[in-house]
């Protein structure tokens, strides 16, 4: 049986990884500045992470959510402390798309409205409502297009209010730093104004932190820079350091009822062990401070390269924009310099999403390679 051919693949076969390095089947070492789409938060094969998952699976890897699972409550409590989001409840699922799907469904349950407002260049996942709220017609099937979604330009509060005042929108979903769309971010005035409008028109504000959460921006969540309080926060990617896990943080103003949400695999014992360890390592190794420190060094190095048109992002969610498509540059960085980087919807943007354990020497190696090719 062949694989369903939906991924364009580089001819590289990783077989092991350690911290910020990946090794292929012929022993080549690659510097990982992409983290598998921002998934690797505490470094590949972190010994504490490996130990926690190994110990958990030797005891109990899985049972359903019909029984008590104290690990879920431990995770919720640790998440509350480290994130500072104290007035929230946790629902666990398996992925970022599923997190956003549940967030949108919950918003509709909460206020009994049916439309969604998203923003141009958004990416929220590939499932039903999540992909309809993703601003890329290439990934929206006719089945998904039945969802009723409006789009506005990032930063346009007038357009937002014109839509919300029709009193049909259950949720506004937004990435405070857009990921796949190209690292665009609006102003604090806009995000705070968005919160005000959502409250005014009884619309849930969903912060999509699937890519930007868990310390990647230097804050635990990207929205925290703007001093807003979303109704729902979606999380995944760096949450499990490679183990499939996602979730939503739900403000206590939204009430739960039996059966409104559910999952088979979400919040299983292995997923909780993985995510608990990620939080412990982020705290014990001061990885959010490291993200800020490395980011400052990255910005300084980038400013010395005249071919870079714009530096985008915060923390270790970064983008370098050029005045030419970066596909060939990215290919050269992989095959000649053995450095993984990422692309985006913006063809001129090179995305940098390394493990939060990255060091200055690794950033220097990247810029040495970049200068050589430019």
Secondary structure by P-SEA (a helix, b strand, c coil): ccccccccccccccccccccccccccccccccccccccccccccccaaaaaaaaaaaacccccccccccaaaaaaaaaaaaaaccccbbbbbbccaaaaaaaaaaaaaaaccccbbbbbccccccccccccccccccccccccccccbbbbbccccaaaaaaaaaaccccbbbbcccccccccccccaaaaaaaaaaaaaabbbbbbccccccccccccccccccccccccbbbbccccccccbbbbbbbccccccccccccccccccaaaaaaaaaaaaaaaaaaaaaaaaaaaaaaaaaaaaccccccccccccbbbbbccccaaaaaaaaaccccccccccccccbbbbbccccccaaaaaaaaaaaaaac
